[in-house]
Structures are given as structure tokens and as C-alpha cells.
Amino acid sequence: MSLGQLSKLKNLDISHNSLVGVLSETHFTKLNNLSYLALKSNSLALNFSTQWIPPFQLQMFFASSCNIGPHFPNWLQTQTNLQRLDLSNSSIRDSLPKWFENILSHISELDLSYNQISGKLPRFHGNCSNRILKMNSNKFEGSLATFPSNVKYLDLSHNLLSGHIPQTDGTMNPNLEVVNLSKNRFTGSVRVHLCKVPSIQVLDLSQNNLGNLVNLNVIVLTNNNITGVIPSSLGSLKNLCSLHFATTNLRGIFLCPYKT
């Protein structure tokens, strides 16, 4: 409990240990200058009252694998300087409160993955550049109206999202590199504009309800800078009559799926 008396402490990192027990308000009583708090990868539980107002203003808070749930921590709404937040795998079984959008506007790195957070996605607004947003493996539902602005890494996989994949031409996300929307319930077709974002390195739309292409007859990808391995899923296109891969950088073993 004496930890809470270190009034000049700015950075506290006790990550990746075998610590157990419960952290309460007493542990933070006089930590007025605390701006960096890392508790991740321990067996700690956080027990704060819903009315607690911390004496500090954090810029970074990492609590992955701690027991924070089942409710979303109410005290976070007081943290107006928060830039990086990791609450992944923290036993949260709740929906995001309305006030979360206020602090989200200035968070550049967010990880809420591997919880059971339900409800609609929050509105992603603010001027943070090169955002990293990991909200995969939850129970978010509804549609994704637009891609978050200035996002670099977006993982919303393994949720219950539906509707059409939003359109983007890259102007709002000039540095977009990773988009993972797999294991959802998206329908419709892949928007052409998404394929025109030059910075994208990884695009995973697998295990959705996107347009069925089993009747595809012709694929033409010649004279492109496509790289990677030829997908084995081509073997499922039983009506394919013409396949053109000339002058690309594809590699791997191409096996004919049909007997001659």
C-alpha cells in the first residue's frame, strides 16, 4: 500500500511478472505525477469504485491480461491526455460507454482485443495520425459506416459486424497498411476504391458473406505488381475457363485441380 505515497513517481512499469492480488485506490493515493502505467502480463485485479477520480493524468496505460472487467473502467473518462491504451484480454464483458468517444479522439494506439465487448462501434474522430486500432475478438455488431480517419492499422476481425464494407480512396487514410475485417458478417462486394489505396500491405476479408464468385469464368491479373503466393482457393472455382497471371511477381506451386 505504501506505493501510493510516492508522490514524485512519473513512470511505473511492473509488466511481465508473476504478481497477484488486487490493486485498489489506496495504491494510487498520492501519485499525482504518474503519466505512464504498465501492469500488463500479471495476475492482477483492479478494483476501483465507479466514483473514483484518480489524482493523475495518464498518457499511457497498459493492462493487458489483468482482470479489469466485467465492466468498462469508469475512471478512464477522467484521463484527458491518454494517447495509448491497452486493455486486451482483460475480462471486459460490457458495451463501450458513451463517454469513451471523448477520450478516443486523442488516442493514437488502442487495443481492446480478446474481450467480450458488445454493442455498436464508437465514432472514430480526432486528428491522431497513423492510428493503430485493435478491437478484434469481441462482440461488436452493426455496420462500419466509414474507415477511421488517419488509421494505419485496423483490426476488427472476429466480431459480429454486418452491412457493406465502406468505401475509401485513401485520401483520409494515406498511410493505411493493414485492414483485417475477417470473421464478420459483411455482405456485398469489395469496393473498387479500396483496391486503389497504394499503401495497403495486408487486406483480409476472409470468412464473411461477400459476393459469391464460384461461377467466375475469367481472371485477368496480367502486367501488375502483385506479389505473394498463388492461393490454393483457386481450386474451388470450378467454372474457371481462362486464367491470366503473366508478368506478375506471384510465386509458389500451381497445381491443376482437375483431371485431364
C-alpha positions in Angstrom: 0.0 0.0 0.0 3.0 2.3 0.6 3.4 2.5 -3.2 0.6 5.1 -3.2 2.8 7.5 -1.2 5.4 8.0 -4.0 4.2 11.5 -4.9 7.1 12.2 -7.4 6.7 8.9 -9.3 6.1 9.5 -13.0 6.6 6.1 -14.6 5.5 2.8 -13.1 6.2 -0.4 -15.1 5.7 -3.8 -13.4 4.9 -5.7 -16.6 5.6 -9.3 -17.3 6.0 -10.6 -13.7 4.1 -13.1 -11.6 2.3 -10.5 -9.4 -1.0 -11.4 -7.9 -3.6 -9.7 -5.8 -5.9 -6.7 -6.0 -4.9 -3.1 -6.8 -7.2 -0.5 -5.1 -7.5 3.2 -4.9 -5.1 3.2 -1.9 -2.2 2.1 -4.2 -2.5 5.4 -6.1 -3.4 7.8 -3.3 -0.6 10.4 -3.9 0.6 9.5 -7.4 -0.2 13.0 -8.7 2.6 12.9 -11.3 2.0 9.5 -12.7 1.8 9.6 -16.5 2.9 6.1 -17.5 1.4 3.0 -16.0 2.1 -0.5 -17.3 0.7 -3.5 -15.5 0.4 -6.0 -18.3 1.0 -9.7 -18.2 0.4 -10.2 -14.5 -2.4 -11.8 -12.5 -3.6 -8.6 -11.0 -7.1 -7.4 -10.5 -8.2 -3.8 -10.4 -10.9 -2.8 -8.0 -11.9 0.8 -8.1 -15.3 2.3 -7.2 -17.3 3.8 -10.1 -17.0 7.3 -8.5 -13.2 7.2 -8.1 -11.3 10.2 -9.6 -7.6 9.4 -9.9 -5.1 12.0 -8.8 -3.1 11.5 -12.0 -3.4 12.1 -15.8 -2.0 9.2 -17.7 -0.6 9.4 -21.2 -0.1 5.6 -21.5 -1.9 2.8 -19.7 -1.2 -0.9 -20.4 -3.1 -3.5 -18.5 -3.3 -6.5 -20.9 -4.2 -9.8 -19.2 -5.1 -8.1 -16.0 -8.6 -8.6 -14.5 -10.4 -5.3 -15.1 -13.9 -6.5 -16.0 -16.7 -7.2 -16.2 -17.5 -3.5 -16.6 -15.5 -1.0 -18.6 -13.4 1.1 -16.1 -15.4 4.2 -15.4 -12.3 6.2 -14.1 -10.8 6.3 -17.6 -13.2 9.1 -18.6 -11.1 11.5 -16.4 -7.9 10.8 -18.4 -7.9 13.6 -21.0 -4.3 13.2 -22.0 -4.4 9.4 -22.8 -2.6 8.6 -26.0 -2.0 4.8 -25.8 -4.4 2.3 -24.2 -4.1 -1.5 -24.0 -7.0 -3.3 -22.2 -6.7 -6.5 -24.3 -7.7 -9.8 -22.7 -8.9 -8.0 -19.5 -12.2 -9.9 -18.9 -14.4 -6.9 -20.0 -18.0 -8.1 -20.7 -19.7 -4.8 -21.3 -20.6 -2.3 -24.0 -18.5 0.8 -24.5 -19.9 3.8 -22.6 -20.9 7.0 -24.5 -18.1 9.0 -22.9 -15.5 6.7 -24.4 -15.7 8.6 -27.7 -14.4 11.7 -25.9 -11.1 10.0 -24.9 -10.9 8.1 -28.2 -10.4 11.3 -30.1 -6.9 11.7 -28.8 -5.8 8.0 -28.6 -3.3 7.0 -31.2 -2.9 3.4 -30.2 -5.9 1.4 -28.9 -6.0 -2.3 -28.1 -9.3 -3.7 -26.8 -8.9 -7.2 -28.4 -9.9 -10.5 -26.8 -12.6 -9.3 -24.6 -16.4 -9.7 -24.9 -17.2 -6.0 -25.6 -20.6 -5.7 -27.3 -22.8 -3.0 -28.9 -22.0 -0.6 -31.7 -18.6 0.6 -32.7 -17.7 4.0 -31.4 -17.3 7.0 -33.7 -13.7 7.3 -34.6 -12.9 11.0 -34.7 -9.9 13.2 -33.9 -6.7 14.3 -35.6 -4.4 11.5 -34.4 -2.1 10.4 -37.2 -1.1 6.8 -38.1 -3.6 5.3 -35.7 -3.4 1.7 -34.5 -6.8 0.3 -33.7 -7.1 -3.3 -32.5 -10.7 -4.3 -31.5 -10.7 -7.8 -32.7 -12.2 -10.9 -31.0 -15.1 -9.1 -29.4 -18.9 -8.9 -30.0 -19.2 -5.6 -31.8 -22.2 -5.5 -34.1 -23.8 -3.2 -36.6 -22.1 -1.6 -39.6 -18.8 0.1 -40.2 -20.0 3.3 -41.9 -16.6 4.7 -42.8 -13.0 3.8 -42.2 -11.5 5.7 -39.2 -9.5 8.7 -40.4 -5.7 8.6 -40.3 -5.7 4.9 -39.4 -2.6 2.9 -40.2 -3.5 -0.5 -38.7 -7.2 -1.6 -38.3 -8.2 -5.0 -36.9 -11.9 -5.5 -36.4 -11.8 -9.3 -37.1 -13.8 -11.9 -35.3 -16.8 -9.7 -34.4 -20.4 -9.6 -35.5 -20.2 -6.6 -37.9 -22.5 -6.6 -40.9 -23.5 -4.4 -43.9 -21.2 -3.3 -46.7 -17.5 -2.7 -46.5 -17.1 1.1 -46.5 -15.6 2.9 -49.5 -12.3 4.8 -49.3 -10.0 6.3 -51.8 -7.1 6.7 -49.4 -7.3 10.5 -49.0 -8.4 10.2 -45.4 -6.0 7.3 -44.8 -2.9 7.9 -46.9 -0.8 5.6 -44.7 -3.3 2.7 -44.4 -1.3 -0.5 -44.3 -3.3 -3.3 -42.6 -7.0 -3.9 -42.8 -8.4 -7.0 -41.2 -12.2 -7.4 -41.3 -12.2 -11.2 -41.4 -14.7 -13.4 -39.5 -17.6 -11.0 -39.6 -20.9 -10.8 -41.4 -20.1 -8.3 -44.2 -22.1 -8.6 -47.4 -22.0 -7.2 -50.9 -18.9 -6.7 -52.9 -15.4 -5.5 -52.3 -15.3 -1.7 -53.1 -13.1 -0.9 -56.1 -11.7 2.2 -54.3 -10.3 0.0 -51.5 -8.1 -1.7 -54.1 -6.7 1.7 -55.1 -5.1 2.6 -51.8 -1.4 2.2 -52.6 -0.2 1.9 -49.0 -2.2 -1.3 -48.2 0.0 -4.2 -47.4 -2.4 -6.6 -45.8 -6.1 -6.9 -46.7 -8.0 -9.7 -45.0 -11.7 -10.0 -45.8 -12.0 -13.8 -45.3 -14.9 -15.6 -43.7 -17.6 -13.0 -44.5 -20.6 -13.1 -46.7 -19.1 -11.2 -49.6 -20.1 -11.7 -53.2 -20.0 -15.4 -54.3 -17.5 -15.9 -57.1 -17.9 -19.7 -57.6 -19.3 -19.0 -61.1 -16.3 -16.9 -62.2 -15.1 -17.8 -65.8 -12.2 -15.5 -66.4 -9.5 -13.9 -64.1 -7.0 -11.4 -65.7 -4.2 -10.0 -63.5 -1.5 -9.5 -66.1 1.1 -6.7 -66.0 0.6 -5.9 -62.3 3.0 -5.7 -59.4 1.1 -8.4 -57.4 3.3 -10.3 -55.1 2.8 -13.3 -52.8 1.8 -17.0 -53.2 -0.8 -18.3 -55.6 -3.8 -19.1 -53.4 -4.9 -22.7 -53.2 -8.6 -21.4 -53.1 -8.4 -21.1 -56.9 -9.2 -24.8 -57.0 -12.7 -24.1 -55.8 -13.5 -22.0 -59.0 -14.9 -25.0 -60.9 -16.2 -22.8 -63.8 -13.0 -21.0 -64.4 -12.0 -21.2 -68.1 -9.3 -18.6 -68.5 -6.6 -17.6 -66.0 -4.0 -14.9 -66.8 -1.1 -14.3 -64.4 1.5 -13.2 -66.9 4.1 -10.5 -65.9 3.3 -10.6 -62.2 5.5 -11.5 -59.2 3.4 -14.4 -57.9 5.3 -17.4 -56.7 4.6 -20.9 -55.5 3.4 -24.2 -56.8 0.4 -24.2 -59.1 -1.4 -27.5 -59.1 -4.2 -28.2 -61.6 -7.3 -29.0 -59.6 -8.9 -31.1 -62.4 -8.0 -34.3 -64.1 -7.1 -34.0 -67.7 
